[in-house]
Amino acid sequence: MKKILIIDDNADVNHLNTGISFLNQLPDSLKQLFDLMTNLSNAVRITDQHEISLSFPENEYLWVFFHDSFRDKFLDESQLSDLKGKFKNMITFSGGIESIGYHVKATSRELLFSRLEEAAAVYAETGHFPVKYLCNNNAHKYYVLIDHLLQLIDQNKKDLFLNSKELKFLLKKLNYSELDIATGIIPSYEKMSIDDLFEKIENWKFKRF
């Protein structure tokens, strides 16, 4: 399972919304999913021409959360900009961002660190990381799982849908027991048409889990 990288130069352990304070309060089971960098001395290599390259593979991390106004004595503004361009899956965060859209790769510091533990828990249990949940106040925490299930139904892969870990995960979050799921819910879903199944799961987007 790929890790998540937080690049945050705010090292105030007493501040609620910093990378270091976030990791300090995180359970050990989730802490192993994260790496934190408060400076970039070990993250980049600088050539004689002042060009930079990463000291680790670009695809090593699932997502990178980069403080937008990061300052580092080793890199100037141009080099920091070049560095950000090397990450394909990067979200910048800032204390000054008020509202975020689904397709903007930026979020607020407060929203990120208030929801990141929940997102990590979903990732640890299902292998799906709900990144939109960290970038939009109105995003559903389990949207990534619901979308996955809807895709299976839309592709007429009913058996994969019925046996998926994502379906069982969400049913448990709806307070169904293992016995209820195995003897009641799954058999009832087997009898439903594809269209009815799609409508039922799509309505989960409006449920409180």
Secondary structure, DSSP 8 states (H G I E B T S, - for coil): --EEEEE-----TTSTTSHHHHHHHS-HHHHTTEEEESS-TTTEEE-TTS-EEESS-TTSEEEEEEETT---TT--HHHHHHHHTT-SSEEEEETT-----TT-SEEEHHHHHHHHHHHHHHHHHHS---GGGGT-TT--TTHHHHHHHHHHHHTT-HHHHHT-HHHHHHHHHTT--HHHIIIIIHHHHHTS-HHHHHHHHHGGGGS--
